[in-house]
């Protein structure tokens, strides 16, 4: 009762204007506990930092995530989903009614995999010659051959892959992860996306949407930039060489004082709150960010391992090295994007061969390097596109989009290594066994991070929202 009376007194004093969160925290203090709001605001109330580490719902299997995204839709049946039926019935008509497709014209017959498949590792996991280096790491992979999405076009499929919704603006998976767990490094962002694509949803694929802006992804360059230019940009952007550190601190303190006075005088402004925290983070990043981005400091052996000495692999190799350097410094969620190269409606053999050559060696190197450094023990690595491709040809030498049954894989903390989970039908068109919808995928990843997807919610527009919306279940069979 005393807490409620104190809260009412505060309201009377502030009757002429609405209270901001900061003002209410300042004036009512522990009265929030009696009103049931203390747990919601505990982290920020105690530290002033929305990215402060938070306790997970239960013991996590992994603390961090690296998401390797192949933009355009790699052909699962040419890489990870071996289908002898297609070899035997190559050239025959599609034996089922064709579902909704992206391109209705120039549809051809069943087309066998364009590369030979061989078993990899002690697990004997069948992987094609398109990814020989990844095949050598087969015993590290948990290969899921039964992924299902709903978007037949790239925009819808990317948004659903990253945000759970193909039609509405929603927070990205990385944003939800940092919202739920915070960050363990106060001098670096909790969520980083390296060379993200600017098409097919663009920044929505790493944005925080209605979550506070502090949880959005920090983009390192974009897909159209060269690595050499990106390497220069973070350091030049973060350090103002014309001012000393003390002078920058003085300027920032003045600016933050004005912002906080404005925040106290007005109703809660999420954008202003996010800007205050962003300025502070940008200043603190000067301590660690330059060193974190100095990939050139890696040993010659490491550079060679990732293919930085080869123009074909240097770009994605650099992304993978940077991802490892960031998660080693406790960045919570890192996305690497091989952008927009896998959309082969024609010339599949030529283009997929080139694409795979650019990423195969760096990905295998990342897995080996993480394992050697002991980082795989608490890091989850994900490889995925936005969908797969059809078992029938298009334009004679390509394949159309297929969200109805495709392959992804995970590796590292939280998943069983050397495991194949789920299956598509005999032609590789529809998921037929242990179907994993994108909502299930999100629920499972959050579970590996120690988060209950049904409890990780945020109030917005009159209801509680979550990454999995009103669906999704955890696939416990893949968990270690």
Residue, then its C-alpha position, 0 to 999 in steps of 0.5 A: x500500500x505504501x508503494x502504491x501511495x508513493x506512486x500516486x503522489x508521483x503522478x499528482x506531481x507530474x499531472x501536467x505532463x506524461x512521465x518518461x521511464x527515466x523520470x518514473x525510475x528516478x521518482x518512484x524508485x522501488x515502488x515499481x516492485x510493488x506494481x509488478x514492473x521491477x523484473x521488466x526493467x531490472x537490467x536497465x534500472x540497475x545499470x542504465x544499459x539495455x544491453x546489460x547481460x540477462x539471465x536466460x530462462x534456463x541453462x543455455x547450450x550455446x552463448x553465441x550464434x554465427x549465421x552464415x547466410x547464402x542469399x539466393x537459395x542454394x540447391x539442396x538436392x545438388x548439395x546436401x539432399x541426395x536423391x537416387x530417385x532423381x538419378x533413376x528418373x532423370x528427364x521424366x515428367x514431375x509425378x506430382x501436381x506442382x505447388x505454387x512456384x515463383x516462375x511458371x514458365x520454362x518448366x522442364x522435367x525431373x533433373x538429377x543432381x549435377x554433382x556426384x555425392x560421396x559420404x563424409x566423415x565417420x558419419x557417412x553423411x552424403x554431401x556432393x562434390x560441390x562442397x568437398x571441404x565442408x564434407x570433410x567436416x561432416x562429423x561436426x554438422x547436424x544436417x536438417x533436410x526437412x526445412x519448410x518456409x512459406x515465401x516463394x519469392x526472395x523478399x518474403x522468404x528472407x524476411x521470414x527466415x530472419x524475422x519469422x514473418x513474411x508479410x509484416x515488419x518484425x524484429x529480427x532473430x538477432x535482435x530478439x536474442x540480444x533483447x533476451x540475453x543482453x551482451x557480455x561485452x559493453x564495448x561492442x554491439x551485441x548483434x553484428x551483421x557483416x556485409x548484409x544485403x540491401x535488397x529483399x527486405x534490406x535492413x528489416x532483416x537485421x532491424x529491431x522493429x518495435x523492440x527498442x533500437x538498442x537491439x538492432x543489428x550493427x551493419x559492417x559495410x554492405x554487400x556492394x562494398x569491397x573488403x578493403x574499403x570496409x576494413x578502413x571504414x570502422x576505424x576511421x568512423x569510430x575515431x575522430x582524429x581531430x579531438x582527444x579522447x577527453x575532448x570527445x568525452x566532454x562533447x558527448x557528456x554535453x550532448x547526453x545531458x541535453x538528451x536526458x533532460x529532454x527525455x525527462x521532460x517528455x513522454x517515453x521516446x524509444x528513438x531518443x532512448x536508443x540514440x542515447x545508448x548508441x552514442x555511449x556505445x560508439x564512444x566505448x567501441x573506440x576501445x575494442x572495435x579497432x583491434x577487433x577488426x584488425x584481421x590483418x593481425x592474424x597469423x599467415x597460417x590462419x589467413x591461408x586456412x581461410x583462403x585470404x590469400x586467394x581472390x576467390x575465397x578472400x571476401x567470404x574468408x574475411x567475413x568468417x575470420x571477423x565473425x570468429x574474432x567478434x564472437x571471441x569478444x563475446x558479441x552475441x549474434x553475428x551474421x555473414x552474408x554471401x550475397x545475392x549469388x545463389x539464384x540460379x534460374x539458369x546456368x546452375x552448374x556454372x554459377x553454383x560451382x563459382x559460388x561454392x568455390x567462394x565459400x566452401x573453404x572459408x566455412x570449413x576453416x571456420x568450423x575447424x578454427x572454432x573447434x581448435x580454439x575451444x569456441x565451438x563449445x559455446x557457439x552455434x553455427x548456422x548455414x542456410x539460404x532462404x529456400x532450396x530449389x526445385x527437382x525439375x529444371x527451369x530454362x533447361x539448365x536452372x532450377x526454380x525456388x522451393x520453400x517446401x522442403x530444403x536443407x540447412x545445417x547447424x554445428x557446435x554447441x547445442x546440436x548433435x554432431x554427425x546427425x542427419x535429421x528429417x527428409x524430403x519426399x523421394x524427389x526432394x520437393x516436400x518435407x516428408x519426415x520431421x518437418x521443421x518449419x521456420x517457426x520451429x527453427x527459431x524456437x529451437x535456436x532460442x532454446x539452444x540459447x537458453x530462451x523459451x520462445x513462448x516466454x520471450x515476448x514484448x508488448x506492442x500494439x495491444x498484445x504480446x509479440x514473440x519471434x515465433x508469433x503463435x506457432x513453433x515448437x522445439x525439435x529436441x531430437x537434434x539437441x545434444 
